[in-house]
């Protein structure tokens, strides 16, 4: 199943809008200390099955991880469970650091 995506630059523009999407970080706890997007919600990918009830399927949701692979899996998982407005952040937070915020650490 292919998933809908958003580029870091597109997401940056959306986050500055009057109705920004909600962000879901599916990385592991130690990765949060390296870099993070503001106002995100954290559920590690390995816990998503058990914690999906914490998310609203009606929300405009962008999922991210380090490079976009784990978040693509999470996006597909959520889409199969009725999340209609879920997208994967292409290139992950490292792509964000390369194209939107050069002060952010890349790992």
C-alpha positions as CSV (number, residue, x, y, z in Angstrom):
1,X,0.0,0.0,0.0
2,X,1.4,3.4,-1.0
3,X,1.1,6.1,1.6
4,X,0.4,9.8,1.1
5,X,3.5,12.0,1.8
6,X,4.4,15.5,2.5
7,X,7.9,17.1,2.0
8,X,9.6,19.0,4.8
9,X,9.2,22.3,3.0
10,X,5.4,21.6,2.5
11,X,5.0,20.6,6.1
12,X,6.9,23.8,7.3
13,X,4.3,25.9,5.3
14,X,1.4,23.9,6.7
15,X,2.7,24.3,10.3
16,X,2.5,28.1,9.8
17,X,-1.1,28.0,8.6
18,X,-4.2,28.6,10.7
19,X,-5.0,24.8,10.7
20,X,-1.7,23.0,11.1
21,X,-1.6,19.2,11.0
22,X,-0.8,17.3,14.2
23,X,2.6,15.6,14.3
24,X,3.2,12.0,15.4
25,X,6.8,11.0,16.2
26,X,7.3,7.2,16.0
27,X,11.0,7.2,16.9
28,X,12.5,5.6,20.0
29,X,12.9,7.6,23.3
30,X,16.7,8.2,23.0
31,X,16.2,9.8,19.5
32,X,14.1,12.5,21.0
33,X,17.1,14.0,22.7
34,X,18.8,14.5,19.4
35,X,16.2,16.4,17.5
36,X,12.4,16.9,17.6
37,X,9.7,18.9,16.0
38,X,7.6,21.3,18.2
39,X,4.2,20.3,19.6
40,X,4.4,16.7,18.4
41,X,3.0,13.6,20.0
42,X,5.3,10.6,20.7
43,X,4.4,6.9,20.2
44,X,7.3,4.6,19.3
45,X,6.4,2.5,16.3
46,X,6.8,-0.7,18.4
47,X,3.9,0.6,20.6
48,X,1.6,1.9,18.0
49,X,-0.7,-1.1,17.8
50,X,-1.4,-0.9,21.6
51,X,-1.6,2.9,21.7
52,X,-3.5,3.7,18.4
53,X,-6.6,4.5,20.5
54,X,-4.8,7.7,21.7
55,X,-5.1,9.1,18.2
56,X,-8.1,10.7,16.5
57,X,-8.8,9.2,13.1
58,X,-10.4,12.5,12.0
59,X,-7.2,14.6,12.6
60,X,-4.9,15.8,9.9
61,X,-1.9,13.8,11.0
62,X,1.8,13.8,9.7
63,X,3.9,10.9,11.0
64,X,7.7,11.2,11.1
65,X,10.8,9.3,12.2
66,X,14.5,9.7,11.4
67,X,14.5,9.1,7.6
68,X,10.9,8.3,6.7
69,X,10.9,4.5,6.7
70,X,9.4,3.7,10.1
71,X,6.9,6.5,9.7
72,X,5.9,5.1,6.3
73,X,5.0,1.8,8.0
74,X,3.1,3.7,10.7
75,X,1.3,5.8,8.1
76,X,0.2,2.6,6.2
77,X,-0.9,1.0,9.5
78,X,-3.0,4.0,10.4
79,X,-4.5,4.3,6.9
80,X,-5.6,0.7,7.1
81,X,-7.4,1.6,10.4
82,X,-9.5,4.4,9.0
83,X,-7.2,7.4,9.3
84,X,-8.0,9.2,6.1
85,X,-5.9,12.3,6.6
86,X,-2.6,10.7,7.5
87,X,0.7,11.4,5.7
88,X,4.3,10.4,6.0
89,X,7.0,13.1,6.3
90,X,9.3,12.3,3.3
91,X,13.0,12.0,4.3
92,X,12.0,12.2,8.0
93,X,13.4,14.6,10.6
94,X,16.8,14.4,8.9
95,X,15.3,15.8,5.7
96,X,13.7,18.5,7.8
97,X,17.1,19.4,9.2
98,X,18.6,19.5,5.7
99,X,15.9,21.6,4.0
100,X,14.1,23.6,6.7
101,X,16.2,24.0,9.9
102,X,20.0,23.8,9.4
103,X,20.5,24.2,13.2
104,X,18.9,20.8,13.9
105,X,21.2,17.8,14.4
106,X,21.3,15.1,11.7
107,X,22.0,11.6,12.8
